[in-house]
Every structure is written in structure tokens, then in C-alpha cells.
Amino acid sequence: MLLRSEHLRVDADGSVLVDDLSCAVDANTLALVGDSGALSAALSGRGRIASGSLEIAGVDAALAVSSGKLGLALAEARFNPRWTSLDLLTKSASLTGLPRKAAKARASSVLDRLGLSWLGVRVVGALSRPEFVALELAKALLSDPSVLFVQAPLRGLGSVEADWLWPLVELCGQGRQLIVSFDSTLLEQRARLLHFEQLLFLHQGRVTALGAPALLLRPTSYLVAVTRSAQALRQALEERGVQVHLSDAADDQPTQLLATSDDADLAEWIARAAVAHGVPVLELVPLLSARPSGGSDEERAM
């Protein structure tokens, strides 16, 4: 079992990040889509598991990290900006108990295997966002983990930067189990999500969908939260034959729309209509509807 949580509650800085989260995923590759920050916090130690349990590949999450079985590429830690990338990797490798000479050799070896030798002499404080993520990927591999967790590697990147970084994520995942988090399924992410065995959609601390991409990337309904121009988005979708229900919301709260259609391109329709009408979409959450009784065993199980 790649990931299992049972009645998980994660606290951080006096607030509850997630409460009573239960799920089980048996796969070699898993994409987390949506609100996965609580899981990242629990794995990195930024959050505290107040109750319940979290396991990675059949091992308690904290033990998986401390033993080196789970490598974390979070791209959020801060280091001395004057260090070179090789300095950072060497110091990180030293934390595993290696003497400095062996630690430096391990760090150089990881960079070489990833085709990132040029990154070693770069100063950490001068790295771009994709370069820093690449460095975090290299750091996560220092213990040669059997499982790799990569937090939102493409967040804030343009298409050119994402196209450079993504093959590196895939390379790091070769020969090991891989968990990658994504903020959304909008447009450019869908092709990448199709390559994962399982997708787990999380929204406000709850699992909204879990299953294979072929099934989950074409649900019949989406919950859409927007900050303004909800009526314009509703009209544009209804002109395409999409059924849209608009919820009442307070002035200071996002408006939620429930969009329903049998067309597999519903997510793209929503995204394109939102861009065309200048509608800021805060959330786009898939909601699986009941499948016909004549569906496959897999579909009925979902």
C-alpha cells in the first residue's frame, strides 16, 4: 500500500490542517490533486499528527522519512544563500552519517546521474524556482529512497520552465514509487496526470475522488468557486449545454457553481470560459456521480 491514512488529524501553528482524513492507495505512482498541504506538513515535520495514522509504503510516515525510505522534495526549505548547491547537498548527505569526503562524493554522484553537474557550482541564493526544485529533487535522492514525494513541483512555473523540469521529476521517479502533488487539473496538467496509476483528489480535508486517470479525468460534475462574474461563467457554460446550479454566497465569500455535463472536456470548457470572461477560478473540484449499473466492475467499485 503506497499511502494509507486512518482518521488522520494534522495540526500546525495552533490550527487544524486536516481532521479525520482516511484513504488507502495501492499503486506505484500517485498524483495528489488539490489540498495536499496537510500531508506535506505531516511528512516534513512542519505539522504534527495529533491523532490517527499516516503510512507510506506500509511504514509509519515519520519512520519512513528518518530511515531514508521516503525522500522528500518540498522546495520550501531555506538555506544559507551563499552556499553552492554542492555544499548544500554535501551537508545534507553528511546528516545521514557519511564522513565529509564520502558525503561530497554521494552529492556529486546524484547530480551526475540527473544530468545536473552544472548545478553544483551555482549559489543557492541565485537559483531560479525550477533550478531550486531540481536541487530539492537531488537532495531527496541522497538516501536512495524507495519512495519519492514531490510537492507541487510545477507551482508558479510557466510552460517552458515546466517542460524543462517535468522530465527531471519523471527521471527521479524511475525505479521507485512516486507521489507528486498538483494544485489543479487545469489544461496543461491533464496530460501529465494521465501517466499516473492513481489520482487522489482532496478538497477541504476530504477525499472527493480516488481512482485511475481514465475514470477521474472525465467526471460528470465539477464544483467551481469564483470570486466574481459567476453569472457570466454560468451563461457561457449553459450555452454549451452544461447544467449549472449557482449557490448563494455572502458578499465576502466565493460563489460556488455546480457544473454538470456528460462531455469529457467539461474541465477545459470551464477553464476556457473563465479565461475568456475574466472570471478568477479559485477551485475546480471533480465530483464523481453515480455510474450506471451496467458499468464495469471498476466503475461500480468507485
N, C-alpha and C positions, 0 to 999 in steps of 0.2 A: 504494500500500500504506500503510494508516494506521499500522500498528505492525508492526515486524519486529525480532526478536531472534535472534541466532545464537550458540549456545554462550555465552550471557551469564553472567558472574560479577560479582557486586557485593559489595564489601567495605565495612564501616563499623565504626569503632572497634575494629579488630583482629579482627572476626568476619566470617564469610561470611553474607551475607543471602540470596543465591541463587547456585547454581552450575549451569552448563550448561543454561540456560533457552533453548529455541528455540521460536519461534512466528511465525506470519505472519497478519495480519488485514487483509483488504481490505474496508473499509466506510467509511461516513461517520459512523456513530455506534457506539461500542463501550462496553460495560459490563464492567469487571473485577470479578469476584466472588471474594472470599476473600483470600488472602495476596498483596496487591499492593504491600506496603510497600517491597520491594526496587526495584520500578520507580519508585515515587515518590522514593525516596532517590537513585536514579541520575539522575533528571531534575532534582531540586532541587540536586544537588551535595553532599547530606549523605552520599551513598555514592560509592564510587569504582568505575568499571568496570575491573576488574582484567584481564579478558580477554573475548574475544568482542565483539559489537557490538549496539547498540541504535539503531534508526532510527525517526523519526516522520515520516510523510508523505514518505518517500523521502530524508530528510535525517538526518545524524548527530544524535543527540538533543542533545548539547551545543551544536552549531551552531544547531539549531532554537530552542533557548532563547535563546542570546546574540543571534541575529538578530531575535528578536521574532516568528518564525513560530509558535512554540509559547508559549501563555500558560499559566501555572501558577497554579491556585487551590488552595493546600495547607492554608490555615487552621491553620498551625502555627508561623509565624514570630512573633517577639516584637519589639515596637517600644516607643518611649517612650510610656508610658501617658498622658502629658499632652498628646500631640499630638491634634488633631482628625482625623477621617477625611479631611477635605480636605487637611490638612497632609501626612498620610501619602501620599496619592495624588499630591500635587504633588511631593513629594520623590522618589517613585518615578518619576514622569514625567520629572523632571529627569535621572535616570540614563540616559535614552535620548538625552540630548544637547540637549534643549529648554531654552531660557532660562526663567527662573522664571515670567515672565508667561504665556508660551505653555504651560508645564507646568501652571500652575494652570487655564488655560482648558481644556486637554485633560482634566484631572481633573474639572472641573465638568461638561464635556460628557458624559463617561461616566456620571456619576451621574444626570444628567438623562435620558439615554437609557434607563437602567434604572429610572427612577421612584424614585430613591433620593436626591433632592436633600436631603431632610431629614436624611440620614445624615451629610452633610458637616460639620455643626457639632457632631456628637456626639464626645465624647472617647473615644479608642480604649480606654482602660482601663476604661470604663464599659459597653462593648458586651456584649450577650449573645452566646452562642455562634452563633445563626443570624445575628445582625447582623454578627459578625466574619467569618463565611463570606461574607456578602453583600459586605462590604468587600473581601475577597480576590478575589471574582469581578470586582469593578470594577477592582481593581489588575491582574488578569490581562488585562483588555481594553485597557489603556492603549496597547499597541503595535499594536492592531487585528490580533491574530494570526489566521492561517487555521485553526489547530488549538487547541483548549482542553482542558487536562487538569484535572479537578476531583477532588481526593482526598477520598473519604468525606464528602461534604457533610452527610449526614444522621446521622452518628455521634453517638450520645448525645442525639438530639433526640426530644421527644415528638411525637405525631401532629399536634398543632396547629402546632407550630413547623416540622415537616417539610412540612406542607401549605402553609405560607407561603413557605418557602424554595424548594421544588422548582420552581414556575413560573419563578422567577428563574434557576435553572440552565438550564431549557429556553430561556428568552429569550436568555441569553448564548450558547447553542449555535446559535442561528439564523444561517444564512448561513456557518457554519464547521463543520469536522469536530470531533467531540466525543468525549472519553474520560472516563468517570466511574467511580470505584471504589466498590464496595459491600462491606460486611463479610459479608453473607449474603443469602439469598433468602427469609428467613422472612416469611411472611404479607404484611405491608404493602408490602414491596419488590417483590413479583412484578408488580403492575400497572404499576409504573414500568419494570421490566426489559423488559416486553413491547414497549415503544416503541423499543428499540434494535435496530439491524440485526443486530449480532453480540454474543454473550456469550462471555467468556473466563473459565473457572473455573480458579483457581490454588490449589494446596494443597501446602504444604511445598516450594515451589520447583519444582513440576511442574505442567504443564497437565493437568487431569483431563478437561476438555471444552471444545470450541470449536465454535460454530455459531449458528444462528438461535434466538431465544427459543422459537418454537413447538415446536422439537425438544428443546432442552435443559431447558426447564422441566417436562418430563414424562419424565424418565429412569425406568428401572425399579428403580434401586437408589440408596441413599444410605448413605454411611459416616457414622455418628453417634458422636461422642465425648462421654461424660458423666463427671461426677466422682463420682456416687453414684446409687443406686436404679436401676441398669441393669436389674435383673430386673423391676421394676415397669413400666418402659417396655416391656420386651420382652413382658410378658404383655398389656399394653394393646394393643400393635400386633398380636400374634398373634390376639387376639380379633376383630380386623378382617380377618383372613385374610392378614396380612402375614407373609412368611417372614423370620425374624430369626435371625441367627447371632451369637453372643456370643463375643468373644475373651477369652482370659486376659490379665490385666494385673497388674503389680506393685502393691503397696499404694499407692505414691505416684504412680502413673500413671493417666491417664484410661482408662476402659473403652471399647472400641470395639464398636459393633454394626453389622452389615451388614443393612440392611432392604431387602427386595425385594418389589415389587408391580407389577402392570400398571396400577394405578389412577393417574390423573393427579394426584390430590390427596394423594399419599403425603407430600410435604413438609409439607402442612398437618396431616395426621394426626399426623406425628411431633411437630410443634410443639405442637399442642393437647394431645396425650397427655403431653408433657413438662411443660407448664404445669399440667395437671390433677393430676399426681402429684408436682409439686415436683422435677422432675429437671433439674439445670443442664446445658444443652447447650453444650459448648464449640465444637463444629464440626459442620456439616451439609454434607457434600460430595457432590455428584452424581457418579455413576459411570455412564457410558454402557455399556449392554450391547450385544451384537451384535444387529444388526437382521435381520429375516427377509430371505431372498434375494429375495423379491417386493416389497421396499420400493422407494421412489423412488430416483432417481439421487442426490439429495442425501443421503438417509439412508444409502445404501450407501457414499457417499464418506466419511461420518463414521465 
